[in-house]
Amino acid sequence: MSSNLNDAASVPAALSAFLRGVERRGALFAELQCGDRDAGDDALAAAMRAFRNHAGGVAMAEWPRRFWTLLAATPQLRQSSSTARWPAGVQALAGLQPLSRQALLLRLVAGLPEEEATAVLGITPEAHQQALASACPRDTGGQPDASAWRTLAEAIQSLLRDLPPQRLARLARLREAAILGTRLERPVAATFTAAPPVEARPGRRRWPWVVLVLLLCAAALAATWWWPQWQASHGIGADPEPGVQRLQDKVEIASEDLPAQPPAAKFDAATALLTHPDFELLLEPQDEAIARDADFLAWYAAGASAAPAEAPEGKAEEEVPSKATGTETTDAQF
């Protein structure tokens, strides 16, 4: 099978298999990067949709790097969420800078080797090593603590293995929606509660109100007969005199078309965008356009001069699973 999926019929099947292999790691990476599960799911869904748009024109050997580049570049993961909260065992991530946290999570969650992680982040190998060093746990003497590193790695792997069934089901729905190019809305909990029935107060008399309503109806009925008689007796509503009628007939109403001219004032482009009813939907294509070009922009910023070599024929299918799922690294390498 060719490494380039140009056959439109084969893309969805391969795309679904690839996303199924990385969705668990991608969801945990996004959640731990921003500290918010919902914001992380939004970032994962956006990266999946952007990846789906041009996966058919990319060699399968490049799929892992392209996916993680898109996910790392999503706006939700550029900084911690305002409601960020990290699970027990990985709370040390809260004190890291976003770049250092991404470098650490690409190693411990995505399982990417240093060369791949450097390309995903779009930084130099020296900058990547510095980011990893700043993210590494330290002992009381300020030296890298290998035991704390292993403890953190084991806690992350435990979170990765023990995702609850409800979480896995939601990730499957996010994947299917991304393949179809649609958005999966968050479930909204019902907050409506029925009002308790109003109990009738015992001993309260209602018949005076009934009598009043009947009297008002009778008065309205009488007015419909009496009012026209009163108008006729006082000359109200009668036809105008013949002379007045002839004068009214001679009056001509002059009119002319207004000249065609642009309006005196109108909303500028910024105000029209901000007041658009689909403002949030209008923003999304821009974010996805940036995400789609994030790998190119990262390559340009890093000053890379050579593109990665194409995978040889017949080896694409064997290389994808190892790169898509990554390796679980639990030992410190310094």
N, C-alpha and C positions, 0 to 999 in steps of 0.2 A: 504494500500500500504506500502511495506517495506521501511524503511528509507535508505537502501542500494540499489542503482540502478544498479543491476547487469544485467538487461535485456538491451541489446544493442539497442533494438528498442525504449525503453522508455527514454534513456538518452538524445538524441537530443531535444525532445519536452520539457522535464523538464529543460534542460540546456538553451534552448532558452528563456523559461519563466523566469528563474532566471536572466539571463543576461539582459533581457529587463527591469527587475525590478531595477537593480542596475546601468545600463549604464549611466543614467542621473547624478546620484550622483557621480559615478566614474569619469565621464568626468570632472565635476566641481572640484572635489577633486584634480585630477591630474593637471588641469589648474592652480588652485590657489596655489598648492604646489610649482610648478616650475616657475610660472609666464609666461608661454608660452603655447598657445592653441595647436599648432602643436606638440610640445614636449609632452604635456599631452596626446594628442590623441595617439601618438606612445606608450606611457607607458600603456595606457588603452588597446590598441590592443594587446600588448605583454602579459599583465596580463590575458586577455581573452583567448588567445591561450594556455597559460600555464595552466590555470584553466580547459580548455576543455580537455586537455590531460589526466587528471586523475580524473575528476569529477565523473565518473561512479564507482570508487572504494571508494568514500568518502561518509559518511552518509550525508543526506541532511541537517540535523541539523548543520553540520559543514561547509556547503558551504559558508555562509557569512564570517565567520572568515577566511577561506582559501582564499577566493577571495580578501578580503581587505589586508591580509598579503602579497599576491603576488603583489598586486598593490603598496603597500607601499614600497616593496623591489626593485622595478624596478630601473635601473640605472638612468633613466631620472629624477627621483624624489629625488635623493640623495642630490641635491643642486639646487640653482636657475639657470635658464637658462641664457646664456650670453645676451639674448635679453628680459629678464624678464620685464613684464609690467602688473600691476594689475589694474583691473577696478576701476572706481570711487566708493567710499563707502567702499572698502576693501583694500585700499592702506596701511593700518596699518600692513598688513601681510608682506610687503616688509622688515620691520625691524626685523623680527623674525628669530631665528635660525631654520634650517630645522626640527629638532626634535620637537621643541616647536610648529612650524607651523603645523606639521603633527598631533600632539596631539589635537590642537585646531580644525583642519578641520575634524578629525575623530569624534569629538563631534558635531560640527555645520553642517557639510555637510553629513557625513555618518550616523550620529545619533547613534553611538555606545555607549553603557554604558561603565563605567570606566573599568570594568573587561574585556570586549571584547577588548577595545582599548589597554589595557595593554598587552594582549596576542598578538594582531596584531603587536604591536611595539616591542615585545620581551624584555620588560623592567620590572622592579619591580614596584609595585603600588606606592611606594614612589617616584621613578624617574618619573613616569607618572604624579603624582600630582605636582611635582616640574616643569615639562615641561609645564603643564597647567597654573600654577601660573605665570611663566615667560611670557607666551603668553597673559595673561589677561591684558586688558587695565587698565591704572593707571590714577588717578586724579593728580592734582597739588601737593597734599601732599604725593604721592607715594603709596596711598592705592588703592585696587581694585575698579574700577569704574563700578558699575552694569549697569548704564545707557549707558555707552559706549559699554559694552558687548552686551546689548540688541540691540543697534543700529547696531553693526557689525553683529549679528545673523540675524537681519531682512534684512540687505543688502545681505547677503549670500542666505537667503531663496528667496529673490526677484530674484537674478540671477538664482537660481535653477528653479523657476517657469517660468521665461520669456525667456527660451532658444528659439531662433528663429527656424522656421520650417526647414531652411537649415541645421542648426546644428543638429536637431533631425534626419533628413534624413541621414546625414553623420554617426551619431552614429548607426543608424540601419544598414547601410552598413558595418560598422566596426564589429558589432555583427554577421551578417551573414557570413562575411569573417572569423571571428574567429571560428565559428562553423564548417566551412568547412576546417579549418586548413590552410587558405591562407592569404596572405598579401594584404591589400588595399593600393595601391600607392596613394600618394598625387596628386591631379590634378595640372597639369603644365599649367600655363597661356601662351597662344600663344604670342610670341614676334616678329613674322615675319611680316614684312610690305613690300608690293610690291614696287619695285623701280619705280619711275615715268618714263613714256616713254620718250625716247630720241627723241627730235625733230630734224628733219633734218635742217641743216643750209641752208637758201635760198641762191641761187647764187653760191654754191660751185660746182665746176666741178669734176666729177668722171671719165670721159673717159680716162685720162692718166693712171690711175691704171688698167683699163681694158686692154689697149694696152700692158702694161708691163706684165701682167699675160699671155696674149696670146703669147708674144714673148718668155717668159720662157718655156711655154709648147712646143712650136715649137722647141726650142733648146734641151729640154730633149728628144723629139722624134727623132731628128737627131742624138743625141749622142748614142742612142740605136743601130743605124745602123753603125755609124762611128767607135765606140770604139772597137768592135771585129775586124774590118779590120785593125785598127792601131796595135792591139796586135799581129795579125798574121804576119804583115810585119816586126815587130821588134823581133819576136821569143819569145814573152812573153806568157806564158801559154801553150807552146808546150810540148809534151811528152818528158821525159828525154831520154838521149841516152841509147842504149841497155846495155852498161856496167854499167851505174849508176843504171838502173832498176834491173839488176841481183844482184848488191850489196845491194840494198834495200830489195830484196827478201830474202837475206841470213841473214839479221839482225833479231835477235830474241830478243824479249822484255822479260826480266826476271822479274818475279813477285812472291811474296809470301804473304801469309796471315799474318796479324798483330797478335801478341799474344794477347789473351784475358786477359785484365787487367782492373781494375777499373779506372775511369777518374782521372786525376791528381788533379782536383779541381772541386768543385760543391757548389751550394748554401747550406748554413746550413738551419736547419728547420725554424728558425725565419725569415730569408730572403725569403724563399720559401712561408711562410704564408703571409708576408707583400706584396709580389709582386703577390699574387694570384689574378686573375681577379674577383673572387667572394669573395673578402676579407670581405666585409660587411655581406654577407650571412653566411660566416663561423663563424663570431663572434656571430651571433644571437643564434645558439643552445646553446652556453655556457651561454649566459645571461638567456635563458629560463631554462637551467638546474639549474642555481643558484636560479632563481625565484621559480622553482618547489620545491626546498629544503629549501626555505627561512623560512618556518614555522618551520621546524625541527631545522634549525640552530638557529632561534630565541629562540625556546624552550630549546635547549641545552645551549645557552648563558645565559639564565635567570635561569638555574638550576632547571627547573620545574621537579617535581618528579611524578606527577600523570596526566594522560590524562583525558580530559573532558569526562563525562559520556555520553553514547549513549542515544539518544532521545527515549522515549518509543514508542511502536508500536501504530500506528494510529494517533499520534500527529505531525508527521513530516510535513504533508501538512499544518497544522494549524500554525506551528511555523515559516515556511519559509518566508511567506510574511512579518511578523513583523520584522524579522531579516534582510531580504534582503533589505527592503526599509528603515529600520531604523525609528527613531522618530525624529521629528523636535523639537529640544530643543532651545528655545529662551530665557529662563530665566537663570540668573547666579545662580550657586550653589557653594557656598563657605562654 
